[in-house]
């Protein structure tokens, strides 16, 4: 199996079942016969969750004392 098909490329959810012809991911998204990924609500919820976590970390970094410290913290968050 293709390594890139082992997880949903939109949200990173693991493969639930399927093989080369059709694959369904734990988020509910699926791919049929080599077609593009069809995203479902679970996929969007996973993406929104990741975005909220990122936003919370940036807000925390923004509370640091100096501009340099804020800039370093945000660079570190973006590298992860």
Backbone as XML, in Angstrom:
<?xml version="1.0"?>
<chain id="A" units="angstrom">
  <residue number="1" name="UNK">
    <atom name="N" x="0.837" y="-1.190" z="0.000"/>
    <atom name="CA" x="0.000" y="0.000" z="0.000"/>
    <atom name="C" x="0.876" y="1.245" z="0.000"/>
  </residue>
  <residue number="2" name="UNK">
    <atom name="N" x="0.401" y="2.262" z="-0.620"/>
    <atom name="CA" x="1.098" y="3.535" z="-0.693"/>
    <atom name="C" x="1.147" y="4.157" z="0.700"/>
  </residue>
  <residue number="3" name="UNK">
    <atom name="N" x="2.336" y="4.599" z="1.124"/>
    <atom name="CA" x="2.489" y="5.223" z="2.443"/>
    <atom name="C" x="1.656" y="6.482" z="2.574"/>
  </residue>
  <residue number="4" name="UNK">
    <atom name="N" x="1.514" y="7.247" z="1.490"/>
    <atom name="CA" x="0.767" y="8.497" z="1.573"/>
    <atom name="C" x="-0.727" y="8.260" z="1.788"/>
  </residue>
  <residue number="5" name="UNK">
    <atom name="N" x="-1.225" y="7.062" z="1.499"/>
    <atom name="CA" x="-2.639" y="6.761" z="1.695"/>
    <atom name="C" x="-2.927" y="6.191" z="3.079"/>
  </residue>
  <residue number="6" name="UNK">
    <atom name="N" x="-1.910" y="6.038" z="3.931"/>
    <atom name="CA" x="-2.092" y="5.471" z="5.260"/>
    <atom name="C" x="-2.790" y="6.438" z="6.205"/>
  </residue>
  <residue number="7" name="UNK">
    <atom name="N" x="-2.814" y="7.719" z="5.868"/>
    <atom name="CA" x="-3.483" y="8.722" z="6.700"/>
    <atom name="C" x="-4.141" y="9.759" z="5.797"/>
  </residue>
  <residue number="8" name="UNK">
    <atom name="N" x="-5.197" y="10.356" z="6.310"/>
    <atom name="CA" x="-5.903" y="11.415" z="5.582"/>
    <atom name="C" x="-4.959" y="12.601" z="5.426"/>
  </residue>
  <residue number="9" name="UNK">
    <atom name="N" x="-4.725" y="13.030" z="4.189"/>
    <atom name="CA" x="-3.776" y="14.128" z="3.999"/>
    <atom name="C" x="-4.338" y="15.473" z="4.436"/>
  </residue>
  <residue number="10" name="UNK">
    <atom name="N" x="-5.631" y="15.590" z="4.623"/>
    <atom name="CA" x="-6.219" y="16.857" z="5.057"/>
    <atom name="C" x="-6.105" y="17.056" z="6.562"/>
  </residue>
  <residue number="11" name="UNK">
    <atom name="N" x="-6.369" y="15.987" z="7.349"/>
    <atom name="CA" x="-6.370" y="16.166" z="8.804"/>
    <atom name="C" x="-5.456" y="15.200" z="9.547"/>
  </residue>
  <residue number="12" name="UNK">
    <atom name="N" x="-4.907" y="14.193" z="8.854"/>
    <atom name="CA" x="-3.981" y="13.264" z="9.487"/>
    <atom name="C" x="-4.617" y="12.068" z="10.162"/>
  </residue>
  <residue number="13" name="UNK">
    <atom name="N" x="-5.935" y="11.887" z="10.023"/>
    <atom name="CA" x="-6.619" y="10.750" z="10.642"/>
    <atom name="C" x="-6.117" y="9.442" z="10.026"/>
  </residue>
  <residue number="14" name="UNK">
    <atom name="N" x="-6.053" y="8.399" z="10.841"/>
    <atom name="CA" x="-5.568" y="7.100" z="10.376"/>
    <atom name="C" x="-6.576" y="6.423" z="9.452"/>
  </residue>
  <residue number="15" name="UNK">
    <atom name="N" x="-6.061" y="5.483" z="8.645"/>
    <atom name="CA" x="-6.925" y="4.709" z="7.766"/>
    <atom name="C" x="-7.779" y="3.782" z="8.617"/>
  </residue>
  <residue number="16" name="UNK">
    <atom name="N" x="-9.067" y="3.742" z="8.355"/>
    <atom name="CA" x="-9.971" y="2.877" z="9.092"/>
    <atom name="C" x="-10.023" y="1.495" z="8.436"/>
  </residue>
  <residue number="17" name="UNK">
    <atom name="N" x="-10.287" y="1.469" z="7.126"/>
    <atom name="CA" x="-10.277" y="0.213" z="6.389"/>
    <atom name="C" x="-10.187" y="0.498" z="4.900"/>
  </residue>
  <residue number="18" name="UNK">
    <atom name="N" x="-9.900" y="-0.537" z="4.157"/>
    <atom name="CA" x="-9.829" y="-0.425" z="2.705"/>
    <atom name="C" x="-8.450" y="-0.757" z="2.182"/>
  </residue>
  <residue number="19" name="UNK">
    <atom name="N" x="-8.375" y="-0.840" z="0.857"/>
    <atom name="CA" x="-7.106" y="-1.123" z="0.192"/>
    <atom name="C" x="-6.983" y="-0.203" z="-1.014"/>
  </residue>
  <residue number="20" name="UNK">
    <atom name="N" x="-6.218" y="-0.584" z="-2.009"/>
    <atom name="CA" x="-5.932" y="0.271" z="-3.149"/>
    <atom name="C" x="-7.147" y="0.840" z="-3.869"/>
  </residue>
  <residue number="21" name="UNK">
    <atom name="N" x="-8.218" y="0.075" z="-3.982"/>
    <atom name="CA" x="-9.409" y="0.537" z="-4.715"/>
    <atom name="C" x="-10.179" y="1.619" z="-3.959"/>
  </residue>
  <residue number="22" name="UNK">
    <atom name="N" x="-10.476" y="1.370" z="-2.702"/>
    <atom name="CA" x="-11.208" y="2.359" z="-1.913"/>
    <atom name="C" x="-10.714" y="2.331" z="-0.471"/>
  </residue>
  <residue number="23" name="UNK">
    <atom name="N" x="-10.596" y="3.512" z="0.103"/>
    <atom name="CA" x="-10.060" y="3.656" z="1.456"/>
    <atom name="C" x="-10.970" y="4.593" z="2.230"/>
  </residue>
  <residue number="24" name="UNK">
    <atom name="N" x="-11.258" y="4.237" z="3.481"/>
    <atom name="CA" x="-12.014" y="5.124" z="4.370"/>
    <atom name="C" x="-11.145" y="5.423" z="5.581"/>
  </residue>
  <residue number="25" name="UNK">
    <atom name="N" x="-11.145" y="6.687" z="6.004"/>
    <atom name="CA" x="-10.348" y="7.131" z="7.142"/>
    <atom name="C" x="-11.226" y="7.317" z="8.372"/>
  </residue>
  <residue number="26" name="UNK">
    <atom name="N" x="-10.611" y="7.347" z="9.547"/>
    <atom name="CA" x="-11.353" y="7.466" z="10.804"/>
    <atom name="C" x="-12.157" y="8.764" z="10.915"/>
  </residue>
  <residue number="27" name="UNK">
    <atom name="N" x="-11.775" y="9.783" z="10.191"/>
    <atom name="CA" x="-12.498" y="11.058" z="10.222"/>
    <atom name="C" x="-13.781" y="10.990" z="9.390"/>
  </residue>
  <residue number="28" name="UNK">
    <atom name="N" x="-13.943" y="9.916" z="8.612"/>
    <atom name="CA" x="-15.118" y="9.767" z="7.761"/>
    <atom name="C" x="-14.839" y="10.049" z="6.296"/>
  </residue>
  <residue number="29" name="UNK">
    <atom name="N" x="-13.726" y="10.671" z="5.995"/>
    <atom name="CA" x="-13.361" y="10.960" z="4.611"/>
    <atom name="C" x="-13.034" y="9.661" z="3.888"/>
  </residue>
  <residue number="30" name="UNK">
    <atom name="N" x="-13.139" y="9.689" z="2.566"/>
    <atom name="CA" x="-12.844" y="8.483" z="1.797"/>
    <atom name="C" x="-12.262" y="8.832" z="0.437"/>
  </residue>
  <residue number="31" name="UNK">
    <atom name="N" x="-11.694" y="7.811" z="-0.198"/>
    <atom name="CA" x="-11.106" y="7.932" z="-1.536"/>
    <atom name="C" x="-11.528" y="6.686" z="-2.309"/>
  </residue>
  <residue number="32" name="UNK">
    <atom name="N" x="-12.083" y="6.875" z="-3.500"/>
    <atom name="CA" x="-12.545" y="5.759" z="-4.318"/>
    <atom name="C" x="-11.718" y="5.651" z="-5.592"/>
  </residue>
  <residue number="33" name="UNK">
    <atom name="N" x="-11.168" y="4.484" z="-5.863"/>
    <atom name="CA" x="-10.458" y="4.166" z="-7.109"/>
    <atom name="C" x="-9.498" y="5.256" z="-7.565"/>
  </residue>
  <residue number="34" name="UNK">
    <atom name="N" x="-8.624" y="5.686" z="-6.690"/>
    <atom name="CA" x="-7.597" y="6.650" z="-7.051"/>
    <atom name="C" x="-8.092" y="8.072" z="-7.258"/>
  </residue>
  <residue number="35" name="UNK">
    <atom name="N" x="-9.333" y="8.350" z="-6.892"/>
    <atom name="CA" x="-9.861" y="9.707" z="-7.065"/>
    <atom name="C" x="-9.341" y="10.618" z="-5.956"/>
  </residue>
  <residue number="36" name="UNK">
    <atom name="N" x="-9.701" y="11.857" z="-6.021"/>
    <atom name="CA" x="-9.298" y="12.818" z="-4.996"/>
    <atom name="C" x="-10.004" y="12.495" z="-3.671"/>
  </residue>
  <residue number="37" name="UNK">
    <atom name="N" x="-9.463" y="13.002" z="-2.602"/>
    <atom name="CA" x="-10.036" y="12.793" z="-1.278"/>
    <atom name="C" x="-11.385" y="13.497" z="-1.168"/>
  </residue>
  <residue number="38" name="UNK">
    <atom name="N" x="-12.382" y="12.781" z="-0.639"/>
    <atom name="CA" x="-13.698" y="13.366" z="-0.377"/>
    <atom name="C" x="-13.766" y="13.593" z="1.128"/>
  </residue>
  <residue number="39" name="UNK">
    <atom name="N" x="-13.772" y="14.856" z="1.544"/>
    <atom name="CA" x="-13.743" y="15.175" z="2.966"/>
    <atom name="C" x="-15.142" y="15.138" z="3.559"/>
  </residue>
  <residue number="40" name="UNK">
    <atom name="N" x="-15.214" y="14.708" z="4.825"/>
    <atom name="CA" x="-16.469" y="14.658" z="5.556"/>
    <atom name="C" x="-16.357" y="15.556" z="6.786"/>
  </residue>
  <residue number="41" name="UNK">
    <atom name="N" x="-17.422" y="15.657" z="7.561"/>
    <atom name="CA" x="-17.450" y="16.540" z="8.730"/>
    <atom name="C" x="-16.342" y="16.239" z="9.735"/>
  </residue>
  <residue number="42" name="UNK">
    <atom name="N" x="-16.043" y="14.979" z="9.977"/>
    <atom name="CA" x="-15.000" y="14.616" z="10.938"/>
    <atom name="C" x="-13.654" y="15.211" z="10.561"/>
  </residue>
  <residue number="43" name="UNK">
    <atom name="N" x="-13.388" y="15.272" z="9.287"/>
    <atom name="CA" x="-12.143" y="15.837" z="8.783"/>
    <atom name="C" x="-12.082" y="17.330" z="9.087"/>
  </residue>
  <residue number="44" name="UNK">
    <atom name="N" x="-13.180" y="18.023" z="8.849"/>
    <atom name="CA" x="-13.224" y="19.459" z="9.117"/>
    <atom name="C" x="-13.134" y="19.744" z="10.615"/>
  </residue>
  <residue number="45" name="UNK">
    <atom name="N" x="-13.739" y="18.887" z="11.425"/>
    <atom name="CA" x="-13.665" y="19.046" z="12.882"/>
    <atom name="C" x="-12.230" y="18.862" z="13.352"/>
  </residue>
  <residue number="46" name="UNK">
    <atom name="N" x="-11.514" y="17.871" z="12.811"/>
    <atom name="CA" x="-10.107" y="17.659" z="13.155"/>
    <atom name="C" x="-9.258" y="18.869" z="12.778"/>
  </residue>
  <residue number="47" name="UNK">
    <atom name="N" x="-9.501" y="19.421" z="11.602"/>
    <atom name="CA" x="-8.739" y="20.591" z="11.149"/>
    <atom name="C" x="-9.030" y="21.796" z="12.043"/>
  </residue>
  <residue number="48" name="UNK">
    <atom name="N" x="-10.288" y="21.984" z="12.413"/>
    <atom name="CA" x="-10.676" y="23.094" z="13.275"/>
    <atom name="C" x="-10.042" y="22.955" z="14.653"/>
  </residue>
  <residue number="49" name="UNK">
    <atom name="N" x="-9.989" y="21.738" z="15.151"/>
    <atom name="CA" x="-9.360" y="21.477" z="16.450"/>
    <atom name="C" x="-7.881" y="21.857" z="16.423"/>
  </residue>
  <residue number="50" name="UNK">
    <atom name="N" x="-7.178" y="21.464" z="15.353"/>
    <atom name="CA" x="-5.757" y="21.812" z="15.220"/>
    <atom name="C" x="-5.571" y="23.321" z="15.122"/>
  </residue>
  <residue number="51" name="UNK">
    <atom name="N" x="-6.458" y="23.986" z="14.402"/>
    <atom name="CA" x="-6.377" y="25.437" z="14.251"/>
    <atom name="C" x="-6.598" y="26.135" z="15.596"/>
  </residue>
  <residue number="52" name="UNK">
    <atom name="N" x="-7.559" y="25.655" z="16.376"/>
    <atom name="CA" x="-7.818" y="26.242" z="17.699"/>
    <atom name="C" x="-6.633" y="26.050" z="18.631"/>
  </residue>
  <residue number="53" name="UNK">
    <atom name="N" x="-5.983" y="24.879" z="18.582"/>
    <atom name="CA" x="-4.794" y="24.641" z="19.399"/>
    <atom name="C" x="-3.678" y="25.597" z="19.007"/>
  </residue>
  <residue number="54" name="UNK">
    <atom name="N" x="-3.479" y="25.797" z="17.719"/>
    <atom name="CA" x="-2.460" y="26.714" z="17.221"/>
    <atom name="C" x="-2.757" y="28.135" z="17.693"/>
  </residue>
  <residue number="55" name="UNK">
    <atom name="N" x="-4.014" y="28.545" z="17.574"/>
    <atom name="CA" x="-4.416" y="29.889" z="17.979"/>
    <atom name="C" x="-4.184" y="30.109" z="19.478"/>
  </residue>
  <residue number="56" name="UNK">
    <atom name="N" x="-4.501" y="29.113" z="20.294"/>
    <atom name="CA" x="-4.289" y="29.223" z="21.740"/>
    <atom name="C" x="-2.802" y="29.362" z="22.067"/>
  </residue>
  <residue number="57" name="UNK">
    <atom name="N" x="-1.951" y="28.620" z="21.354"/>
    <atom name="CA" x="-0.506" y="28.707" z="21.597"/>
    <atom name="C" x="0.047" y="30.067" z="21.188"/>
  </residue>
  <residue number="58" name="UNK">
    <atom name="N" x="-0.465" y="30.627" z="20.097"/>
    <atom name="CA" x="-0.019" y="31.953" z="19.660"/>
    <atom name="C" x="-0.477" y="33.008" z="20.662"/>
  </residue>
  <residue number="59" name="UNK">
    <atom name="N" x="-1.701" y="32.884" z="21.183"/>
    <atom name="CA" x="-2.176" y="33.842" z="22.198"/>
    <atom name="C" x="-1.302" y="33.787" z="23.446"/>
  </residue>
  <residue number="60" name="UNK">
    <atom name="N" x="-0.893" y="32.583" z="23.854"/>
    <atom name="CA" x="0.001" y="32.435" z="25.014"/>
    <atom name="C" x="1.342" y="33.106" z="24.735"/>
  </residue>
  <residue number="61" name="UNK">
    <atom name="N" x="1.877" y="32.893" z="23.553"/>
    <atom name="CA" x="3.172" y="33.482" z="23.197"/>
    <atom name="C" x="3.082" y="35.004" z="23.186"/>
  </residue>
  <residue number="62" name="UNK">
    <atom name="N" x="1.938" y="35.536" z="22.781"/>
    <atom name="CA" x="1.756" y="36.980" z="22.702"/>
    <atom name="C" x="1.776" y="37.655" z="24.080"/>
  </residue>
  <residue number="63" name="UNK">
    <atom name="N" x="1.581" y="36.875" z="25.123"/>
    <atom name="CA" x="1.579" y="37.421" z="26.489"/>
    <atom name="C" x="2.978" y="37.541" z="27.087"/>
  </residue>
  <residue number="64" name="UNK">
    <atom name="N" x="3.997" y="37.125" z="26.352"/>
    <atom name="CA" x="5.365" y="37.212" z="26.862"/>
    <atom name="C" x="5.790" y="38.669" z="27.009"/>
  </residue>
  <residue number="65" name="UNK">
    <atom name="N" x="6.839" y="38.895" z="27.798"/>
    <atom name="CA" x="7.258" y="40.244" z="28.193"/>
    <atom name="C" x="7.789" y="41.112" z="27.056"/>
  </residue>
  <residue number="66" name="UNK">
    <atom name="N" x="8.646" y="40.563" z="26.212"/>
    <atom name="CA" x="9.295" y="41.392" z="25.187"/>
    <atom name="C" x="8.898" y="40.959" z="23.783"/>
  </residue>
  <residue number="67" name="UNK">
    <atom name="N" x="9.081" y="41.860" z="22.848"/>
    <atom name="CA" x="8.772" y="41.574" z="21.448"/>
    <atom name="C" x="9.662" y="40.461" z="20.905"/>
  </residue>
  <residue number="68" name="UNK">
    <atom name="N" x="10.938" y="40.468" z="21.310"/>
    <atom name="CA" x="11.860" y="39.416" z="20.863"/>
    <atom name="C" x="11.408" y="38.045" z="21.343"/>
  </residue>
  <residue number="69" name="UNK">
    <atom name="N" x="10.980" y="37.962" z="22.591"/>
    <atom name="CA" x="10.521" y="36.688" z="23.143"/>
    <atom name="C" x="9.273" y="36.201" z="22.414"/>
  </residue>
  <residue number="70" name="UNK">
    <atom name="N" x="8.375" y="37.124" z="22.102"/>
    <atom name="CA" x="7.157" y="36.771" z="21.358"/>
    <atom name="C" x="7.527" y="36.251" z="19.977"/>
  </residue>
  <residue number="71" name="UNK">
    <atom name="N" x="8.422" y="36.948" z="19.290"/>
    <atom name="CA" x="8.836" y="36.548" z="17.941"/>
    <atom name="C" x="9.476" y="35.156" z="17.951"/>
  </residue>
  <residue number="72" name="UNK">
    <atom name="N" x="10.346" y="34.906" z="18.918"/>
    <atom name="CA" x="10.991" y="33.583" z="19.017"/>
    <atom name="C" x="9.972" y="32.489" z="19.297"/>
  </residue>
  <residue number="73" name="UNK">
    <atom name="N" x="9.045" y="32.754" z="20.197"/>
    <atom name="CA" x="8.021" y="31.749" z="20.540"/>
    <atom name="C" x="7.132" y="31.433" z="19.343"/>
  </residue>
  <residue number="74" name="UNK">
    <atom name="N" x="6.736" y="32.447" z="18.587"/>
    <atom name="CA" x="5.882" y="32.220" z="17.429"/>
    <atom name="C" x="6.636" y="31.485" z="16.334"/>
  </residue>
  <residue number="75" name="UNK">
    <atom name="N" x="7.906" y="31.794" z="16.134"/>
    <atom name="CA" x="8.719" y="31.045" z="15.154"/>
    <atom name="C" x="8.797" y="29.570" z="15.533"/>
  </residue>
  <residue number="76" name="UNK">
    <atom name="N" x="8.980" y="29.316" z="16.828"/>
    <atom name="CA" x="9.066" y="27.933" z="17.323"/>
    <atom name="C" x="7.748" y="27.200" z="17.078"/>
  </residue>
  <residue number="77" name="UNK">
    <atom name="N" x="6.631" y="27.871" z="17.339"/>
    <atom name="CA" x="5.310" y="27.255" z="17.128"/>
    <atom name="C" x="5.111" y="26.927" z="15.652"/>
  </residue>
  <residue number="78" name="UNK">
    <atom name="N" x="5.504" y="27.824" z="14.767"/>
    <atom name="CA" x="5.313" y="27.601" z="13.327"/>
    <atom name="C" x="6.197" y="26.492" z="12.785"/>
  </residue>
  <residue number="79" name="UNK">
    <atom name="N" x="7.334" y="26.241" z="13.403"/>
    <atom name="CA" x="8.235" y="25.156" z="12.959"/>
    <atom name="C" x="7.679" y="23.786" z="13.310"/>
  </residue>
  <residue number="80" name="UNK">
    <atom name="N" x="6.859" y="23.698" z="14.325"/>
    <atom name="CA" x="6.337" y="22.397" z="14.780"/>
    <atom name="C" x="5.303" y="21.841" z="13.849"/>
  </residue>
</chain>
